[in-house]
Amino acid sequence: MEPYLRQWFIHENGGVEPVRLRRGTPESNIFQAFISKKPEEWTAAPEDGSVAIVVPQYKSLDPEYWCYLPPKAARALYNCIKASLDVQLFRELHTIRSKEMQISDLIYAFMEKHGIEDTETNWNTLAKIYKRKLDSHRWSAKYTKKR
């Protein structure tokens, strides 16, 4: 995961690692649906930028053995986490932003509120995400009006 996304995800799930996913969240549902028995040669070695997740006890699935998330399932989980951040960023900023407000101040406030380190790289990334979502929203509203 990118640093901003990793920091946000950990913060939104209690602020500690390993992360305990909340029941009923899309992330938890993906995790539960695709968790599988670990391959014999597999070891739980952390990769750069990864986030450790506590494997919950599911009915008749011992977390000692059922603790493997296959690569495509891990990608689905990553995409879900990324989409959750994108939606939250847009909703929070778009509902309070007015033409007089500086978007930079709002992005810094969002970062502070959600445990994202105050770096130029993180700010630029979040600003680009917000801009893309805003452009998409405007295009969608414009397209809908024409129909």
C-alpha positions as a Python dict, from the first residue, in 0.01 Angstrom:
ca = {
    (1, 'M'): (0, 0, 0),
    (2, 'E'): (102, 355, -52),
    (3, 'P'): (195, 532, 273),
    (4, 'Y'): (-113, 759, 285),
    (5, 'L'): (-349, 465, 227),
    (6, 'R'): (-174, 246, 482),
    (7, 'Q'): (-184, 522, 744),
    (8, 'W'): (-552, 595, 675),
    (9, 'F'): (-650, 226, 685),
    (10, 'I'): (-474, 162, 1016),
    (11, 'H'): (-620, 481, 1169),
    (12, 'E'): (-975, 398, 1054),
    (13, 'N'): (-948, 51, 1209),
    (14, 'G'): (-843, 149, 1560),
    (15, 'G'): (-496, 293, 1503),
    (16, 'V'): (-298, -21, 1584),
    (17, 'E'): (-137, -290, 1377),
    (18, 'P'): (-221, -571, 1330),
    (19, 'V'): (-557, -433, 1218),
    (20, 'R'): (-878, -588, 1345),
    (21, 'L'): (-1139, -554, 1073),
    (22, 'R'): (-1485, -453, 1189),
    (23, 'R'): (-1759, -706, 1112),
    (24, 'G'): (-1990, -618, 827),
    (25, 'T'): (-1751, -382, 650),
    (26, 'P'): (-1678, -445, 283),
    (27, 'E'): (-1314, -515, 374),
    (28, 'S'): (-1416, -774, 634),
    (29, 'N'): (-1659, -936, 390),
    (30, 'I'): (-1389, -971, 123),
    (31, 'F'): (-1146, -1109, 378),
    (32, 'Q'): (-1398, -1363, 505),
    (33, 'A'): (-1511, -1469, 157),
    (34, 'F'): (-1163, -1538, 22),
    (35, 'I'): (-956, -1651, 321),
    (36, 'S'): (-813, -1992, 247),
    (37, 'K'): (-590, -2260, 386),
    (38, 'K'): (-226, -2156, 372),
    (39, 'P'): (-9, -2333, 116),
    (40, 'E'): (261, -2556, 265),
    (41, 'E'): (553, -2344, 140),
    (42, 'W'): (395, -2009, 238),
    (43, 'T'): (519, -1803, 534),
    (44, 'A'): (359, -1489, 670),
    (45, 'A'): (656, -1262, 597),
    (46, 'P'): (557, -895, 584),
    (47, 'E'): (617, -713, 257),
    (48, 'D'): (708, -346, 225),
    (49, 'G'): (399, -130, 268),
    (50, 'S'): (179, -419, 372),
    (51, 'V'): (-61, -410, 664),
    (52, 'A'): (-94, -700, 906),
    (53, 'I'): (-454, -807, 963),
    (54, 'V'): (-572, -1021, 1252),
    (55, 'V'): (-736, -1334, 1118),
    (56, 'P'): (-1064, -1368, 1304),
    (57, 'Q'): (-1196, -1701, 1427),
    (58, 'Y'): (-1458, -1813, 1175),
    (59, 'K'): (-1679, -2114, 1238),
    (60, 'S'): (-1475, -2432, 1192),
    (61, 'L'): (-1177, -2243, 1042),
    (62, 'D'): (-870, -2242, 1263),
    (63, 'P'): (-678, -1915, 1200),
    (64, 'E'): (-351, -2105, 1238),
    (65, 'Y'): (-423, -2283, 909),
    (66, 'W'): (-684, -2059, 744),
    (67, 'C'): (-477, -1742, 723),
    (68, 'Y'): (-389, -1704, 356),
    (69, 'L'): (-535, -1445, 121),
    (70, 'P'): (-458, -1539, -240),
    (71, 'P'): (-303, -1266, -460),
    (72, 'K'): (-621, -1182, -655),
    (73, 'A'): (-822, -1167, -333),
    (74, 'A'): (-554, -943, -178),
    (75, 'R'): (-585, -717, -485),
    (76, 'A'): (-963, -706, -442),
    (77, 'L'): (-915, -612, -75),
    (78, 'Y'): (-667, -339, -173),
    (79, 'N'): (-910, -198, -433),
    (80, 'C'): (-1189, -198, -175),
    (81, 'I'): (-972, -11, 79),
    (82, 'K'): (-867, 241, -188),
    (83, 'A'): (-1228, 297, -297),
    (84, 'S'): (-1335, 350, 66),
    (85, 'L'): (-1073, 621, 111),
    (86, 'D'): (-1167, 788, -219),
    (87, 'V'): (-1535, 799, -124),
    (88, 'Q'): (-1467, 928, 227),
    (89, 'L'): (-1228, 1197, 100),
    (90, 'F'): (-1474, 1322, -160),
    (91, 'R'): (-1778, 1315, 68),
    (92, 'E'): (-1609, 1496, 354),
    (93, 'L'): (-1445, 1765, 143),
    (94, 'H'): (-1723, 1817, -107),
    (95, 'T'): (-1996, 1869, 152),
    (96, 'I'): (-1809, 2148, 334),
    (97, 'R'): (-1618, 2310, 51),
    (98, 'S'): (-1734, 2649, -70),
    (99, 'K'): (-1585, 2866, -342),
    (100, 'E'): (-1412, 3086, -82),
    (101, 'M'): (-1236, 2799, 96),
    (102, 'Q'): (-887, 2687, 9),
    (103, 'I'): (-885, 2319, -81),
    (104, 'S'): (-533, 2292, 57),
    (105, 'D'): (-654, 2371, 410),
    (106, 'L'): (-930, 2113, 382),
    (107, 'I'): (-693, 1841, 262),
    (108, 'Y'): (-451, 1912, 547),
    (109, 'A'): (-742, 1897, 793),
    (110, 'F'): (-858, 1566, 641),
    (111, 'M'): (-507, 1425, 675),
    (112, 'E'): (-484, 1531, 1037),
    (113, 'K'): (-828, 1389, 1122),
    (114, 'H'): (-758, 1053, 960),
    (115, 'G'): (-405, 985, 1080),
    (116, 'I'): (-227, 1057, 751),
    (117, 'E'): (125, 1192, 788),
    (118, 'D'): (164, 1557, 687),
    (119, 'T'): (396, 1525, 387),
    (120, 'E'): (395, 1695, 52),
    (121, 'T'): (367, 1360, -127),
    (122, 'N'): (60, 1259, 74),
    (123, 'W'): (-101, 1600, 23),
    (124, 'N'): (-37, 1597, -354),
    (125, 'T'): (-179, 1247, -386),
    (126, 'L'): (-496, 1331, -193),
    (127, 'A'): (-538, 1655, -389),
    (128, 'K'): (-518, 1461, -717),
    (129, 'I'): (-767, 1202, -594),
    (130, 'Y'): (-1008, 1477, -490),
    (131, 'K'): (-965, 1661, -822),
    (132, 'R'): (-1036, 1345, -1023),
    (133, 'K'): (-1345, 1268, -815),
    (134, 'L'): (-1466, 1627, -848),
    (135, 'D'): (-1417, 1624, -1225),
    (136, 'S'): (-1602, 1293, -1249),
    (137, 'H'): (-1884, 1428, -1033),
    (138, 'R'): (-1915, 1742, -1246),
    (139, 'W'): (-1909, 1544, -1570),
    (140, 'S'): (-2171, 1304, -1436),
    (141, 'A'): (-2398, 1592, -1326),
    (142, 'K'): (-2356, 1764, -1664),
    (143, 'Y'): (-2429, 1441, -1853),
    (144, 'T'): (-2735, 1367, -1641),
    (145, 'K'): (-2879, 1716, -1707),
    (146, 'K'): (-2859, 1667, -2085),
    (147, 'R'): (-3075, 1354, -2078),
}
